Amino acid sequence: MFDLKHTPEEPKELIDFDKYIVNPDLINKGVKAFFSGNIKKGYSIGIPCFDRHFVCKENELYALTGKKGEGKTTINQAIQIMQSIVNGLVWVCAYQENKDWSQKINYLDYLLGESAKNVELKNPELYKKASDWVDKHFIFLKLEDINTALEVTKHLIEKGIKVHALVLDPINSFTSGFNTTGNGYADGVEAARKVQRFVEDYCTVYVSQHPNMRAQREDKPVTSYDAEGGWWNNKADTTWVINREAGTSLNNIGIENIRNKHTGGERTHPEDPLIIEWKMCIIDIIKGVEKHENVIQYLIRKHNPLNYDHEYLPETKEIITATPAEAFEPTDGVPF
C-alpha cells in the first residue's frame, strides 16, 4: 500500500567537482611566465629605499590605515604623482571627504614644486601643461557607493582608458551599493569580497580607512589592526599605515603585510619605517641614514613629463646622514 507519510526524495543534482580542481599545467604556465618576465613586477620610481618596500602592482588590493588629519590622502597623492611621472599611470579617484578642486590643487602643487596659484600668474604656459597632465592622469568621480565606483571604472576601462587603479578615500565614508542585510560586519565582508573580484578582473584598488575611535583617540601610532571592521585588511594584498610624528612633518610609512613578495615590495620594521617628509609642495624620502631630497622635482627633471624646460628647478641630491657612532669606528670610546 502507498505510504502517504513518505515523500520520495528528489534526485540530487550531479555536481562536477573536477571543475574546481586547478590543472597543474595552468599553474606551471604561470610559473614559467613569471620566470621569463611576462608577469609584471610592481612599478617602481627609481628611489632604491622606497622601491625596496613599496611598489604599485597591477590587479591588487591596497589597504591604507591612518588617523584622520595625519596625512593619508596627502602622502598617497604624492606617491600617485611620482608613479604617474615615472610610469604614466592613470588613477580614478573618488574622494568622499574632500573637494575635487582642492585635490587637483594638491596634485598641481606637487607636480610644479610650488604654489600652482603662483605658477598660473607668472607662467600660464607651464600651468596649462601641468593642468592638462593632471586631467589626463587623474579622473575624478563623485558618487556615494562602492558598487557604482566599480561600475564607472569598469566603463572607463571598456572605453579603452588604461586605468591603473581606483582610489576610494576613505572607504569608511562610502555606502556599499550591494545587497545589504543590515549586519554591518557581514555587509562589509561582502563589499570587500566584491572589490577583490573586481581587482582580479579589472584594475588595482586603493582604499584608505580610518581607525576605530579608540585608536583615533589614543596618543600612539595606529596599525592595520586598528582599522574599522578589519575586512579590508583581510582581503588586501598589501596593508600599510601612515603615522605622523607629533609636532613634525615626518610621516612614517609602515608596510605591514605583502602577500605576493615575488612581484616586489617588502615589509618595514616597526622601528625603522620608510619616512616621507612633507614640505608643502615638495617631499623628501628618508630610510635610515639615506635621504633623498625634493624627490618629485628630481623625477620631473629626469622624465620631463610636461615636455618643458625645467632648468629653473633646483638640483636634487641624495644625502647620507650618520651619527658620529655610525660614521667613525670608536677608539677607547671616543670617535676621534
N, C-alpha and C positions, 0 to 999 in steps of 0.2 A: 504494500500500500504506500502511496506517496506521502512523505513526511512534510506536513505544512510548516513545521518549525525549522526545517533545514533549507537554507538558501544556497544553491550551487555557487561555488567560487567562480568568479570571472577569471578567464585565463590571464596569467601575468604577462605584462609587456616584456618582450625579449629585449635585453639591454646589450648593446655591443660594447663590451668592456675594453676590447682591443683598441678602440679609438682614443682611449685616454693614455695609452702607453706610447711614449715618445720613441720613435725609431732611432736607434743608435747612429745610423748613417747621417741623420739630420744633425745630431749633436756633433759628430765628428766633422761634418761640413762647417759648422760654426767654429770649432776649434781651429781648423785649417785656415778659415777666413781671418781669424784673429792673428794667427801666427804669420800670415802673409801680409798683414797690414790692411786688409779690407774691412775690418771693423774699426771704426774711428776711435782714437783715444780722445779725451776731453780737450777742448780748446784752451790753449794757454796764451799768456800775454807777453812772455819773454822776460819776466822778472823771476829769477830762479826760486827765491824763498817763497814767493806767492804761488807759483805754479806747482811747487812740490806738494802743496796742501790743497789748493782749491783750483779746480778746472771746471769748465762749463761743458757738460756732456749732453749728447743728443738722447732724447726719449728716456729721460729720468726725472724723478720727482725730488725736489729740494724743499726741505722744511727748515725755516729760519725762526728762531725764538729770540725775543728781546723785549726789554721793558719799554713801555710807552715813553717816547721822548728821548730815548738813548741811541738813536741813530740807525735803526733798522732800515728805514726807507732810504735815508741819505747814503749810507755806505753801500747798500745794494745797488743804488743808482750809479755810484762811482764804478762798481765792478761791471755793471752793464755797459757803461760808456767805454771802459777800457776794452772789453771784449768786442764791442762793435767797431772801435777804431782798428783793432788788430785783425779781426776775423770777419768783419762785415755782418755780424749777427743782427737779426731783426727780432724785436720784442713787442708783444702785445700786452699792454699794461692796463689793469683795472685797479685804480686807486680809489678806495671806498671812503677814506677819511681825509683826503687831500684834494684841493682843486687842481684840475688838469693843467691849467695855465701856469700855476705855481710850480708844478712838477717839470713842465717844459723849461721854465727858467732855470731850475736846478741843473738839468741836462746841459743847457746852453752855457751856464757859468763854468761847469766842469770842462766842457769842450773848448771854451775860449780862454780859460785860465784867469778870467777876471769878470767883473760885472757885465752881464750881457746888455744891460741898460746903457752902460757907458760905451760899449763897443758899437751899439746901434747908432749913437750920436756921433762918434768920432770916425767910425769906419763902417758905413752902411753896407758896403760890398761884402766885407768879411761876415758881418752879421747875417746877411741874406744867405750866404753859403752855409753858415752854421745852422740857421733855422731850417733850411731845406734838408740838410743832412739829418737833423733830429727827426723831422717829419718822415723821412724815409726809413729810419731805423727804429722808431718808436711809434706804435699805433695805439691810441688811447681808446678805451671802452668806457661807457657809462651805463651801468646796469646794476641789478640788485642781487642776482643769484648766480651760483656756481654753474649750474646747468646751462644757462644762457651764455655765460662766458665761454664754455666749452664749444657750444654750437656756433657762436660767432667766429671763434678761432678756427674751427673746422671749415667754416665757409671761406675764410680768408685763404687757408691752405689750398682748398679745392679751386679757388680762383687763380692759383699759381704763385701766391706770395710765399716765399721761403721763410716761414716763421720758425725761429729757433725755440722760443719759449713764450708761454703765457705766464704773466705775473699777477698774482692775486694778493693784494696788500691792503689791510691784513685780512686773512681768511676768516677771522672771527666775526667780521662785520658783514659778511655775505650770508644770505639765506641759502638753503640747499638748492631749491628748484627741482629736486627729485621728489618722488613719492615719499611723504613723511608719515611716520607713525605716531609722533608726539613724544617718543622716547628720545631724548637729546643724544644720549650716547649711541644708541643703535642707528639713529639717523646720521650722526657724524661719521660713524664707521662706514655706512653705506655710501656717503658722499665721497669719502676718501677712496673707497674701492672703485667708484665710478671714475674718479680722476686718474687713478692708477691705470685703468684700462685705456683711458684716453691717451695717456702718456705713451703707452706701448704702441698705439696705432697712429698717433699724430705728431706730437711735439712735447718737449720738456715743459714742466710746470714748476714754477717757483711760488711757494706760499710762505708768507710771513705770519707769525702768530704771537699774540700777547701771552704772557704767562698768566697763571691764575692769580687771584687777588692777593693771596698770602705772599707769593713770591714777588709780586709787584711792590708790595709794601715793605718787604724786608730789605734791610740795607746790606745786601750781599749779592754776588753775581748769580744770575739765573743759569740753569742748564736746560737742555731739551726736555728733561723730565718734569720741568715746571710748567710746560705748555698746557693750555686748557684742553681737557679731554684726552689728549695723547694719541688720537687715532692717526693724525698726520705723520707723527714720528714713526708709528708702527709701519706705515706704508712707504715712507720716504726711502729713497736710495742714498741720499746724503742729508744728515741732520747737522745743523750748525747753529751757533749762538753768537750774539753780539752783546758785549757789556762795556759800557763807557766808564773809564776810571773817574771817580768823583773829582770834580774841580778841574778836569783836564779835557783836552780834545783827543785823547788817546782812546781808540776803540779796539778792544780786544776781541779778535775773531777766534772762536773755538770751533774746530771741526771735530765733531764728537763721534760720528759714525759714517763710514763709507762702505756700502755693500759690495760694490764691484771695484776692487782695487786694481784689477787688470787694465782698466781704461784710464787710470790716473788718479792722483789725489791720495792724501794720507791724513790720518788724524793728527791733531796737535796735542801736545801735553798741556794739562791744565796750568802748569807753572811756566809754560813757555808758549804763549799764544802768538798768533800772527797779529800784528798791530797795524791798523790804518790810522794815521794821524790826520785829522781833518783841519784844514786851514781855510775856511770859507770856500774859495774857488779851486783850491789845489789840495792834493793829498800826498803824504809820504807813506811808504810801506816799510815796516820795521820787523825784523825777526832776529832776536838775539842781538849780536853785535853788528848785524847787517842793516844798513839803512839806505833806501832809495828815495831821493827827494823829487818832488814835483813830477810824479810818475806819469800822470795823464799828458802833461805837456811834452815829456820825453817821448811818449808814444806818438803824439802828434808830429813831432819832428821826424821821427823815424818812418812813419807810414803816410803822412800827409794826406789824410782822408778828405780834406777840403780842397785839395789841389791849389794850395795858396802858399805864397812866400812867407814862411814863418821865421825869418831871420831875426825878427824883433823879439822872439821868445828867449828867455834866459837859458843858458846851458844847464843840462841836468847831469848830476853826478851821483855816483854811489859812494857813500861814506861808510867806512868801517870804524866803529867806535869800540873802545875797550877800556876797562878799568885798569889801573896800574897792575893789579894782581894778574890780569889776563895778558897784559902787554909785556910783562917782564918776568923772567924767572927769578924768584926771590933768593937772596943770598943772606943767610942768617936773619931771615925775617924782614929784610929791608930790600925793596925792589931796585935800589940804585947802589 
